[in-house]
Amino acid sequence: GERKGACELVKSGAFDLNVSYDVPTQAADMAGMIKWLLSSGVKPGDAKGSIYTTLTNITKDNAGSDTACWNLSDLKK
């Protein structure tokens, strides 16, 4: 989860648990699928697909971890 919006709130005790998904990876996966659809020549409605996202439970045990938490400012670089 995003460090400020999820992990810091769990660490402070404001939340007991935050169920998070990997936004940066999900965005990259969606962008890749969109690029493929636009470049493949497939007609609208002919292709069906799914992108699965792993959910991560953020608790006090892992709220300080770099693997569970990411910084929005790092993604804007």
PDB file of N, CA, C and O in Angstrom:
ATOM      1  N   GLY A   1       0.818  -1.186   0.000  1.00  0.00           N
ATOM      2  CA  GLY A   1       0.000   0.000   0.000  1.00  0.00           C
ATOM      3  C   GLY A   1       0.856   1.242   0.000  1.00  0.00           C
ATOM      4  O   GLY A   1       2.054   1.189   0.278  1.00  0.00           O
ATOM      5  N   GLU A   2       0.247   2.337  -0.307  1.00  0.00           N
ATOM      6  CA  GLU A   2       0.965   3.604  -0.300  1.00  0.00           C
ATOM      7  C   GLU A   2       1.339   3.928   1.140  1.00  0.00           C
ATOM      8  O   GLU A   2       0.501   3.875   2.041  1.00  0.00           O
ATOM      9  N   ARG A   3       2.591   4.259   1.339  1.00  0.00           N
ATOM     10  CA  ARG A   3       3.132   4.391   2.696  1.00  0.00           C
ATOM     11  C   ARG A   3       2.327   5.368   3.557  1.00  0.00           C
ATOM     12  O   ARG A   3       1.949   5.027   4.678  1.00  0.00           O
ATOM     13  N   LYS A   4       2.063   6.559   3.058  1.00  0.00           N
ATOM     14  CA  LYS A   4       1.390   7.568   3.882  1.00  0.00           C
ATOM     15  C   LYS A   4      -0.083   7.216   4.096  1.00  0.00           C
ATOM     16  O   LYS A   4      -0.594   7.365   5.206  1.00  0.00           O
ATOM     17  N   GLY A   5      -0.766   6.756   3.059  1.00  0.00           N
ATOM     18  CA  GLY A   5      -2.199   6.508   3.144  1.00  0.00           C
ATOM     19  C   GLY A   5      -2.579   5.191   3.779  1.00  0.00           C
ATOM     20  O   GLY A   5      -3.724   5.023   4.200  1.00  0.00           O
ATOM     21  N   ALA A   6      -1.663   4.259   3.859  1.00  0.00           N
ATOM     22  CA  ALA A   6      -2.002   2.942   4.411  1.00  0.00           C
ATOM     23  C   ALA A   6      -1.058   2.553   5.535  1.00  0.00           C
ATOM     24  O   ALA A   6      -1.485   2.377   6.676  1.00  0.00           O
ATOM     25  N   CYS A   7       0.201   2.419   5.224  1.00  0.00           N
ATOM     26  CA  CYS A   7       1.161   1.850   6.176  1.00  0.00           C
ATOM     27  C   CYS A   7       1.355   2.706   7.418  1.00  0.00           C
ATOM     28  O   CYS A   7       1.417   2.178   8.528  1.00  0.00           O
ATOM     29  N   GLU A   8       1.452   4.008   7.249  1.00  0.00           N
ATOM     30  CA  GLU A   8       1.646   4.878   8.414  1.00  0.00           C
ATOM     31  C   GLU A   8       0.426   4.844   9.332  1.00  0.00           C
ATOM     32  O   GLU A   8       0.565   4.913  10.553  1.00  0.00           O
ATOM     33  N   LEU A   9      -0.768   4.737   8.749  1.00  0.00           N
ATOM     34  CA  LEU A   9      -1.982   4.679   9.570  1.00  0.00           C
ATOM     35  C   LEU A   9      -2.082   3.366  10.338  1.00  0.00           C
ATOM     36  O   LEU A   9      -2.576   3.341  11.465  1.00  0.00           O
ATOM     37  N   VAL A  10      -1.616   2.278   9.733  1.00  0.00           N
ATOM     38  CA  VAL A  10      -1.598   0.995  10.446  1.00  0.00           C
ATOM     39  C   VAL A  10      -0.558   1.048  11.562  1.00  0.00           C
ATOM     40  O   VAL A  10      -0.822   0.615  12.684  1.00  0.00           O
ATOM     41  N   LYS A  11       0.620   1.578  11.253  1.00  0.00           N
ATOM     42  CA  LYS A  11       1.674   1.669  12.275  1.00  0.00           C
ATOM     43  C   LYS A  11       1.241   2.530  13.457  1.00  0.00           C
ATOM     44  O   LYS A  11       1.600   2.241  14.598  1.00  0.00           O
ATOM     45  N   SER A  12       0.473   3.584  13.193  1.00  0.00           N
ATOM     46  CA  SER A  12       0.049   4.487  14.272  1.00  0.00           C
ATOM     47  C   SER A  12      -1.093   3.919  15.106  1.00  0.00           C
ATOM     48  O   SER A  12      -1.400   4.436  16.180  1.00  0.00           O
ATOM     49  N   GLY A  13      -1.719   2.859  14.612  1.00  0.00           N
ATOM     50  CA  GLY A  13      -2.845   2.278  15.336  1.00  0.00           C
ATOM     51  C   GLY A  13      -4.197   2.801  14.890  1.00  0.00           C
ATOM     52  O   GLY A  13      -5.224   2.370  15.415  1.00  0.00           O
ATOM     53  N   ALA A  14      -4.222   3.733  13.921  1.00  0.00           N
ATOM     54  CA  ALA A  14      -5.497   4.252  13.413  1.00  0.00           C
ATOM     55  C   ALA A  14      -6.299   3.144  12.734  1.00  0.00           C
ATOM     56  O   ALA A  14      -7.528   3.127  12.806  1.00  0.00           O
ATOM     57  N   PHE A  15      -5.595   2.216  12.074  1.00  0.00           N
ATOM     58  CA  PHE A  15      -6.205   1.035  11.456  1.00  0.00           C
ATOM     59  C   PHE A  15      -5.529  -0.194  12.030  1.00  0.00           C
ATOM     60  O   PHE A  15      -4.330  -0.171  12.310  1.00  0.00           O
ATOM     61  N   ASP A  16      -6.283  -1.266  12.206  1.00  0.00           N
ATOM     62  CA  ASP A  16      -5.697  -2.548  12.609  1.00  0.00           C
ATOM     63  C   ASP A  16      -5.149  -3.287  11.401  1.00  0.00           C
ATOM     64  O   ASP A  16      -4.165  -4.020  11.501  1.00  0.00           O
ATOM     65  N   LEU A  17      -5.794  -3.088  10.259  1.00  0.00           N
ATOM     66  CA  LEU A  17      -5.474  -3.842   9.046  1.00  0.00           C
ATOM     67  C   LEU A  17      -5.815  -2.997   7.839  1.00  0.00           C
ATOM     68  O   LEU A  17      -6.815  -2.279   7.839  1.00  0.00           O
ATOM     69  N   ASN A  18      -4.992  -3.078   6.815  1.00  0.00           N
ATOM     70  CA  ASN A  18      -5.293  -2.470   5.530  1.00  0.00           C
ATOM     71  C   ASN A  18      -5.092  -3.549   4.487  1.00  0.00           C
ATOM     72  O   ASN A  18      -4.005  -4.119   4.387  1.00  0.00           O
ATOM     73  N   VAL A  19      -6.117  -3.837   3.712  1.00  0.00           N
ATOM     74  CA  VAL A  19      -5.990  -4.801   2.623  1.00  0.00           C
ATOM     75  C   VAL A  19      -5.639  -3.991   1.385  1.00  0.00           C
ATOM     76  O   VAL A  19      -6.423  -3.162   0.923  1.00  0.00           O
ATOM     77  N   SER A  20      -4.467  -4.240   0.866  1.00  0.00           N
ATOM     78  CA  SER A  20      -3.915  -3.418  -0.194  1.00  0.00           C
ATOM     79  C   SER A  20      -3.656  -4.240  -1.446  1.00  0.00           C
ATOM     80  O   SER A  20      -3.498  -5.459  -1.387  1.00  0.00           O
ATOM     81  N   TYR A  21      -3.617  -3.557  -2.566  1.00  0.00           N
ATOM     82  CA  TYR A  21      -3.202  -4.185  -3.815  1.00  0.00           C
ATOM     83  C   TYR A  21      -2.039  -3.384  -4.374  1.00  0.00           C
ATOM     84  O   TYR A  21      -1.862  -2.214  -4.035  1.00  0.00           O
ATOM     85  N   ASP A  22      -1.263  -4.003  -5.214  1.00  0.00           N
ATOM     86  CA  ASP A  22      -0.034  -3.418  -5.741  1.00  0.00           C
ATOM     87  C   ASP A  22      -0.372  -2.470  -6.892  1.00  0.00           C
ATOM     88  O   ASP A  22      -0.398  -2.883  -8.052  1.00  0.00           O
ATOM     89  N   VAL A  23      -0.628  -1.214  -6.575  1.00  0.00           N
ATOM     90  CA  VAL A  23      -1.033  -0.223  -7.567  1.00  0.00           C
ATOM     91  C   VAL A  23       0.009  -0.051  -8.677  1.00  0.00           C
ATOM     92  O   VAL A  23      -0.369  -0.054  -9.849  1.00  0.00           O
ATOM     93  N   PRO A  24       1.299   0.099  -8.366  1.00  0.00           N
ATOM     94  CA  PRO A  24       2.273   0.291  -9.444  1.00  0.00           C
ATOM     95  C   PRO A  24       2.299  -0.868 -10.442  1.00  0.00           C
ATOM     96  O   PRO A  24       2.341  -0.639 -11.651  1.00  0.00           O
ATOM     97  N   THR A  25       2.274  -2.093  -9.955  1.00  0.00           N
ATOM     98  CA  THR A  25       2.287  -3.245 -10.858  1.00  0.00           C
ATOM     99  C   THR A  25       0.979  -3.346 -11.615  1.00  0.00           C
ATOM    100  O   THR A  25       0.978  -3.658 -12.806  1.00  0.00           O
ATOM    101  N   GLN A  26      -0.133  -3.088 -10.948  1.00  0.00           N
ATOM    102  CA  GLN A  26      -1.432  -3.151 -11.616  1.00  0.00           C
ATOM    103  C   GLN A  26      -1.497  -2.118 -12.746  1.00  0.00           C
ATOM    104  O   GLN A  26      -2.001  -2.422 -13.827  1.00  0.00           O
ATOM    105  N   ALA A  27      -1.002  -0.921 -12.513  1.00  0.00           N
ATOM    106  CA  ALA A  27      -1.000   0.116 -13.543  1.00  0.00           C
ATOM    107  C   ALA A  27      -0.138  -0.294 -14.734  1.00  0.00           C
ATOM    108  O   ALA A  27      -0.532  -0.087 -15.882  1.00  0.00           O
ATOM    109  N   ALA A  28       1.025  -0.871 -14.473  1.00  0.00           N
ATOM    110  CA  ALA A  28       1.900  -1.329 -15.559  1.00  0.00           C
ATOM    111  C   ALA A  28       1.241  -2.452 -16.350  1.00  0.00           C
ATOM    112  O   ALA A  28       1.338  -2.482 -17.577  1.00  0.00           O
ATOM    113  N   ASP A  29       0.574  -3.373 -15.666  1.00  0.00           N
ATOM    114  CA  ASP A  29      -0.127  -4.467 -16.348  1.00  0.00           C
ATOM    115  C   ASP A  29      -1.249  -3.937 -17.238  1.00  0.00           C
ATOM    116  O   ASP A  29      -1.414  -4.388 -18.372  1.00  0.00           O
ATOM    117  N   MET A  30      -2.016  -2.981 -16.722  1.00  0.00           N
ATOM    118  CA  MET A  30      -3.110  -2.411 -17.515  1.00  0.00           C
ATOM    119  C   MET A  30      -2.570  -1.655 -18.727  1.00  0.00           C
ATOM    120  O   MET A  30      -3.128  -1.757 -19.820  1.00  0.00           O
ATOM    121  N   ALA A  31      -1.495  -0.903 -18.541  1.00  0.00           N
ATOM    122  CA  ALA A  31      -0.901  -0.170 -19.658  1.00  0.00           C
ATOM    123  C   ALA A  31      -0.412  -1.133 -20.731  1.00  0.00           C
ATOM    124  O   ALA A  31      -0.586  -0.874 -21.922  1.00  0.00           O
ATOM    125  N   GLY A  32       0.197  -2.240 -20.318  1.00  0.00           N
ATOM    126  CA  GLY A  32       0.655  -3.244 -21.277  1.00  0.00           C
ATOM    127  C   GLY A  32      -0.496  -3.862 -22.051  1.00  0.00           C
ATOM    128  O   GLY A  32      -0.389  -4.079 -23.259  1.00  0.00           O
ATOM    129  N   MET A  33      -1.593  -4.147 -21.365  1.00  0.00           N
ATOM    130  CA  MET A  33      -2.752  -4.725 -22.038  1.00  0.00           C
ATOM    131  C   MET A  33      -3.363  -3.727 -23.024  1.00  0.00           C
ATOM    132  O   MET A  33      -3.755  -4.104 -24.129  1.00  0.00           O
ATOM    133  N   ILE A  34      -3.443  -2.466 -22.630  1.00  0.00           N
ATOM    134  CA  ILE A  34      -3.986  -1.433 -23.516  1.00  0.00           C
ATOM    135  C   ILE A  34      -3.110  -1.271 -24.748  1.00  0.00           C
ATOM    136  O   ILE A  34      -3.624  -1.168 -25.862  1.00  0.00           O
ATOM    137  N   LYS A  35      -1.788  -1.245 -24.563  1.00  0.00           N
ATOM    138  CA  LYS A  35      -0.872  -1.141 -25.708  1.00  0.00           C
ATOM    139  C   LYS A  35      -1.066  -2.309 -26.661  1.00  0.00           C
ATOM    140  O   LYS A  35      -1.108  -2.121 -27.877  1.00  0.00           O
ATOM    141  N   TRP A  36      -1.185  -3.515 -26.114  1.00  0.00           N
ATOM    142  CA  TRP A  36      -1.380  -4.691 -26.957  1.00  0.00           C
ATOM    143  C   TRP A  36      -2.694  -4.588 -27.722  1.00  0.00           C
ATOM    144  O   TRP A  36      -2.732  -4.851 -28.924  1.00  0.00           O
ATOM    145  N   LEU A  37      -3.766  -4.211 -27.041  1.00  0.00           N
ATOM    146  CA  LEU A  37      -5.064  -4.102 -27.709  1.00  0.00           C
ATOM    147  C   LEU A  37      -5.030  -3.072 -28.832  1.00  0.00           C
ATOM    148  O   LEU A  37      -5.589  -3.304 -29.904  1.00  0.00           O
ATOM    149  N   LEU A  38      -4.383  -1.940 -28.596  1.00  0.00           N
ATOM    150  CA  LEU A  38      -4.330  -0.893 -29.612  1.00  0.00           C
ATOM    151  C   LEU A  38      -3.441  -1.261 -30.793  1.00  0.00           C
ATOM    152  O   LEU A  38      -3.714  -0.851 -31.921  1.00  0.00           O
ATOM    153  N   SER A  39      -2.390  -2.021 -30.552  1.00  0.00           N
ATOM    154  CA  SER A  39      -1.455  -2.354 -31.634  1.00  0.00           C
ATOM    155  C   SER A  39      -1.767  -3.666 -32.338  1.00  0.00           C
ATOM    156  O   SER A  39      -1.203  -3.937 -33.398  1.00  0.00           O
ATOM    157  N   SER A  40      -2.646  -4.482 -31.780  1.00  0.00           N
ATOM    158  CA  SER A  40      -2.890  -5.818 -32.332  1.00  0.00           C
ATOM    159  C   SER A  40      -3.849  -5.829 -33.512  1.00  0.00           C
ATOM    160  O   SER A  40      -3.859  -6.780 -34.293  1.00  0.00           O
ATOM    161  N   GLY A  41      -4.646  -4.792 -33.649  1.00  0.00           N
ATOM    162  CA  GLY A  41      -5.627  -4.774 -34.722  1.00  0.00           C
ATOM    163  C   GLY A  41      -6.895  -5.548 -34.396  1.00  0.00           C
ATOM    164  O   GLY A  41      -7.787  -5.649 -35.238  1.00  0.00           O
ATOM    165  N   VAL A  42      -6.991  -6.088 -33.205  1.00  0.00           N
ATOM    166  CA  VAL A  42      -8.182  -6.828 -32.810  1.00  0.00           C
ATOM    167  C   VAL A  42      -9.354  -5.847 -32.721  1.00  0.00           C
ATOM    168  O   VAL A  42      -9.201  -4.714 -32.265  1.00  0.00           O
ATOM    169  N   LYS A  43     -10.512  -6.303 -33.163  1.00  0.00           N
ATOM    170  CA  LYS A  43     -11.692  -5.443 -33.160  1.00  0.00           C
ATOM    171  C   LYS A  43     -12.265  -5.337 -31.745  1.00  0.00           C
ATOM    172  O   LYS A  43     -12.183  -6.285 -30.963  1.00  0.00           O
ATOM    173  N   PRO A  44     -12.844  -4.178 -31.422  1.00  0.00           N
ATOM    174  CA  PRO A  44     -13.451  -4.013 -30.097  1.00  0.00           C
ATOM    175  C   PRO A  44     -14.468  -5.117 -29.801  1.00  0.00           C
ATOM    176  O   PRO A  44     -15.340  -5.408 -30.621  1.00  0.00           O
ATOM    177  N   GLY A  45     -14.346  -5.713 -28.645  1.00  0.00           N
ATOM    178  CA  GLY A  45     -15.257  -6.773 -28.227  1.00  0.00           C
ATOM    179  C   GLY A  45     -14.788  -8.166 -28.584  1.00  0.00           C
ATOM    180  O   GLY A  45     -15.350  -9.143 -28.088  1.00  0.00           O
ATOM    181  N   ASP A  46     -13.751  -8.296 -29.449  1.00  0.00           N
ATOM    182  CA  ASP A  46     -13.270  -9.620 -29.859  1.00  0.00           C
ATOM    183  C   ASP A  46     -12.320 -10.248 -28.845  1.00  0.00           C
ATOM    184  O   ASP A  46     -12.220 -11.473 -28.779  1.00  0.00           O
ATOM    185  N   ALA A  47     -11.634  -9.448 -28.069  1.00  0.00           N
ATOM    186  CA  ALA A  47     -10.672  -9.985 -27.098  1.00  0.00           C
ATOM    187  C   ALA A  47     -11.232  -9.822 -25.690  1.00  0.00           C
ATOM    188  O   ALA A  47     -11.818  -8.797 -25.344  1.00  0.00           O
ATOM    189  N   LYS A  48     -11.035 -10.850 -24.905  1.00  0.00           N
ATOM    190  CA  LYS A  48     -11.432 -10.788 -23.502  1.00  0.00           C
ATOM    191  C   LYS A  48     -10.207 -11.140 -22.668  1.00  0.00           C
ATOM    192  O   LYS A  48      -9.405 -11.992 -23.052  1.00  0.00           O
ATOM    193  N   GLY A  49     -10.077 -10.496 -21.560  1.00  0.00           N
ATOM    194  CA  GLY A  49      -8.925 -10.783 -20.720  1.00  0.00           C
ATOM    195  C   GLY A  49      -9.177 -10.360 -19.293  1.00  0.00           C
ATOM    196  O   GLY A  49     -10.142  -9.660 -18.986  1.00  0.00           O
ATOM    197  N   SER A  50      -8.299 -10.797 -18.446  1.00  0.00           N
ATOM    198  CA  SER A  50      -8.382 -10.451 -17.028  1.00  0.00           C
ATOM    199  C   SER A  50      -6.983 -10.179 -16.502  1.00  0.00           C
ATOM    200  O   SER A  50      -6.006 -10.778 -16.950  1.00  0.00           O
ATOM    201  N   ILE A  51      -6.909  -9.293 -15.573  1.00  0.00           N
ATOM    202  CA  ILE A  51      -5.663  -9.037 -14.862  1.00  0.00           C
ATOM    203  C   ILE A  51      -5.951  -9.314 -13.391  1.00  0.00           C
ATOM    204  O   ILE A  51      -6.838  -8.704 -12.795  1.00  0.00           O
ATOM    205  N   TYR A  52      -5.206 -10.223 -12.827  1.00  0.00           N
ATOM    206  CA  TYR A  52      -5.411 -10.580 -11.429  1.00  0.00           C
ATOM    207  C   TYR A  52      -4.402  -9.849 -10.560  1.00  0.00           C
ATOM    208  O   TYR A  52      -3.225  -9.749 -10.906  1.00  0.00           O
ATOM    209  N   THR A  53      -4.860  -9.355  -9.459  1.00  0.00           N
ATOM    210  CA  THR A  53      -4.022  -8.598  -8.547  1.00  0.00           C
ATOM    211  C   THR A  53      -3.986  -9.295  -7.196  1.00  0.00           C
ATOM    212  O   THR A  53      -5.025  -9.611  -6.615  1.00  0.00           O
ATOM    213  N   THR A  54      -2.793  -9.526  -6.713  1.00  0.00           N
ATOM    214  CA  THR A  54      -2.625 -10.132  -5.399  1.00  0.00           C
ATOM    215  C   THR A  54      -2.909  -9.094  -4.320  1.00  0.00           C
ATOM    216  O   THR A  54      -2.412  -7.969  -4.375  1.00  0.00           O
ATOM    217  N   LEU A  55      -3.706  -9.484  -3.354  1.00  0.00           N
ATOM    218  CA  LEU A  55      -3.992  -8.601  -2.224  1.00  0.00           C
ATOM    219  C   LEU A  55      -2.974  -8.857  -1.117  1.00  0.00           C
ATOM    220  O   LEU A  55      -2.550  -9.992  -0.901  1.00  0.00           O
ATOM    221  N   THR A  56      -2.592  -7.802  -0.426  1.00  0.00           N
ATOM    222  CA  THR A  56      -1.634  -7.890   0.669  1.00  0.00           C
ATOM    223  C   THR A  56      -2.275  -7.342   1.934  1.00  0.00           C
ATOM    224  O   THR A  56      -2.797  -6.227   1.946  1.00  0.00           O
ATOM    225  N   ASN A  57      -2.230  -8.126   2.985  1.00  0.00           N
ATOM    226  CA  ASN A  57      -2.703  -7.650   4.284  1.00  0.00           C
ATOM    227  C   ASN A  57      -1.580  -6.874   4.954  1.00  0.00           C
ATOM    228  O   ASN A  57      -0.505  -7.419   5.205  1.00  0.00           O
ATOM    229  N   ILE A  58      -1.827  -5.609   5.242  1.00  0.00           N
ATOM    230  CA  ILE A  58      -0.838  -4.788   5.935  1.00  0.00           C
ATOM    231  C   ILE A  58      -1.253  -4.696   7.396  1.00  0.00           C
ATOM    232  O   ILE A  58      -2.327  -4.194   7.728  1.00  0.00           O
ATOM    233  N   THR A  59      -0.379  -5.192   8.255  1.00  0.00           N
ATOM    234  CA  THR A  59      -0.592  -5.166   9.701  1.00  0.00           C
ATOM    235  C   THR A  59       0.595  -4.447  10.338  1.00  0.00           C
ATOM    236  O   THR A  59       1.513  -4.026   9.635  1.00  0.00           O
ATOM    237  N   LYS A  60       0.583  -4.305  11.638  1.00  0.00           N
ATOM    238  CA  LYS A  60       1.725  -3.675  12.316  1.00  0.00           C
ATOM    239  C   LYS A  60       3.010  -4.462  12.088  1.00  0.00           C
ATOM    240  O   LYS A  60       4.102  -3.896  12.138  1.00  0.00           O
ATOM    241  N   ASP A  61       2.887  -5.771  11.837  1.00  0.00           N
ATOM    242  CA  ASP A  61       4.073  -6.610  11.628  1.00  0.00           C
ATOM    243  C   ASP A  61       4.813  -6.271  10.344  1.00  0.00           C
ATOM    244  O   ASP A  61       6.038  -6.386  10.298  1.00  0.00           O
ATOM    245  N   ASN A  62       4.098  -5.853   9.295  1.00  0.00           N
ATOM    246  CA  ASN A  62       4.771  -5.597   8.016  1.00  0.00           C
ATOM    247  C   ASN A  62       4.592  -4.163   7.513  1.00  0.00           C
ATOM    248  O   ASN A  62       4.976  -3.863   6.382  1.00  0.00           O
ATOM    249  N   ALA A  63       4.021  -3.279   8.321  1.00  0.00           N
ATOM    250  CA  ALA A  63       3.750  -1.907   7.879  1.00  0.00           C
ATOM    251  C   ALA A  63       5.015  -1.091   7.630  1.00  0.00           C
ATOM    252  O   ALA A  63       4.941  -0.036   7.000  1.00  0.00           O
ATOM    253  N   GLY A  64       6.154  -1.540   8.098  1.00  0.00           N
ATOM    254  CA  GLY A  64       7.403  -0.841   7.845  1.00  0.00           C
ATOM    255  C   GLY A  64       8.209  -1.440   6.707  1.00  0.00           C
ATOM    256  O   GLY A  64       9.305  -0.971   6.401  1.00  0.00           O
ATOM    257  N   SER A  65       7.676  -2.457   6.090  1.00  0.00           N
ATOM    258  CA  SER A  65       8.390  -3.203   5.054  1.00  0.00           C
ATOM    259  C   SER A  65       8.327  -2.496   3.701  1.00  0.00           C
ATOM    260  O   SER A  65       7.292  -1.941   3.332  1.00  0.00           O
ATOM    261  N   ASP A  66       9.438  -2.520   2.965  1.00  0.00           N
ATOM    262  CA  ASP A  66       9.462  -1.946   1.618  1.00  0.00           C
ATOM    263  C   ASP A  66       8.672  -2.788   0.628  1.00  0.00           C
ATOM    264  O   ASP A  66       8.261  -2.282  -0.416  1.00  0.00           O
ATOM    265  N   THR A  67       8.454  -4.054   0.932  1.00  0.00           N
ATOM    266  CA  THR A  67       7.694  -4.895   0.006  1.00  0.00           C
ATOM    267  C   THR A  67       6.191  -4.695   0.163  1.00  0.00           C
ATOM    268  O   THR A  67       5.444  -4.884  -0.797  1.00  0.00           O
ATOM    269  N   ALA A  68       5.738  -4.318   1.352  1.00  0.00           N
ATOM    270  CA  ALA A  68       4.306  -4.095   1.569  1.00  0.00           C
ATOM    271  C   ALA A  68       3.916  -2.643   1.302  1.00  0.00           C
ATOM    272  O   ALA A  68       2.757  -2.357   1.001  1.00  0.00           O
ATOM    273  N   CYS A  69       4.871  -1.731   1.412  1.00  0.00           N
ATOM    274  CA  CYS A  69       4.570  -0.303   1.321  1.00  0.00           C
ATOM    275  C   CYS A  69       5.433   0.364   0.258  1.00  0.00           C
ATOM    276  O   CYS A  69       6.605   0.026   0.091  1.00  0.00           O
ATOM    277  N   TRP A  70       4.845   1.306  -0.453  1.00  0.00           N
ATOM    278  CA  TRP A  70       5.576   2.055  -1.473  1.00  0.00           C
ATOM    279  C   TRP A  70       5.269   3.538  -1.282  1.00  0.00           C
ATOM    280  O   TRP A  70       4.276   3.902  -0.653  1.00  0.00           O
ATOM    281  N   ASN A  71       6.130   4.382  -1.831  1.00  0.00           N
ATOM    282  CA  ASN A  71       5.983   5.837  -1.721  1.00  0.00           C
ATOM    283  C   ASN A  71       5.512   6.415  -3.043  1.00  0.00           C
ATOM    284  O   ASN A  71       6.128   6.176  -4.082  1.00  0.00           O
ATOM    285  N   LEU A  72       4.431   7.169  -3.012  1.00  0.00           N
ATOM    286  CA  LEU A  72       3.915   7.798  -4.217  1.00  0.00           C
ATOM    287  C   LEU A  72       4.960   8.713  -4.844  1.00  0.00           C
ATOM    288  O   LEU A  72       5.082   8.766  -6.067  1.00  0.00           O
ATOM    289  N   SER A  73       5.709   9.428  -4.023  1.00  0.00           N
ATOM    290  CA  SER A  73       6.724  10.348  -4.549  1.00  0.00           C
ATOM    291  C   SER A  73       7.799   9.612  -5.348  1.00  0.00           C
ATOM    292  O   SER A  73       8.352  10.175  -6.292  1.00  0.00           O
ATOM    293  N   ASP A  74       8.103   8.367  -4.987  1.00  0.00           N
ATOM    294  CA  ASP A  74       9.087   7.583  -5.741  1.00  0.00           C
ATOM    295  C   ASP A  74       8.577   7.245  -7.136  1.00  0.00           C
ATOM    296  O   ASP A  74       9.366   7.149  -8.077  1.00  0.00           O
ATOM    297  N   LEU A  75       7.280   7.067  -7.278  1.00  0.00           N
ATOM    298  CA  LEU A  75       6.706   6.714  -8.577  1.00  0.00           C
ATOM    299  C   LEU A  75       6.619   7.909  -9.513  1.00  0.00           C
ATOM    300  O   LEU A  75       6.526   7.739 -10.729  1.00  0.00           O
ATOM    301  N   LYS A  76       6.647   9.095  -8.967  1.00  0.00           N
ATOM    302  CA  LYS A  76       6.540  10.308  -9.779  1.00  0.00           C
ATOM    303  C   LYS A  76       7.873  10.726 -10.382  1.00  0.00           C
ATOM    304  O   LYS A  76       7.922  11.680 -11.158  1.00  0.00           O
ATOM    305  N   LYS A  77       8.954  10.030 -10.043  1.00  0.00           N
ATOM    306  CA  LYS A  77      10.291  10.391 -10.541  1.00  0.00           C
ATOM    307  C   LYS A  77      10.444  10.015 -11.989  1.00  0.00           C
ATOM    308  O   LYS A  77      11.501  10.242 -12.578  1.00  0.00           O
TER     309      LYS A  77
END
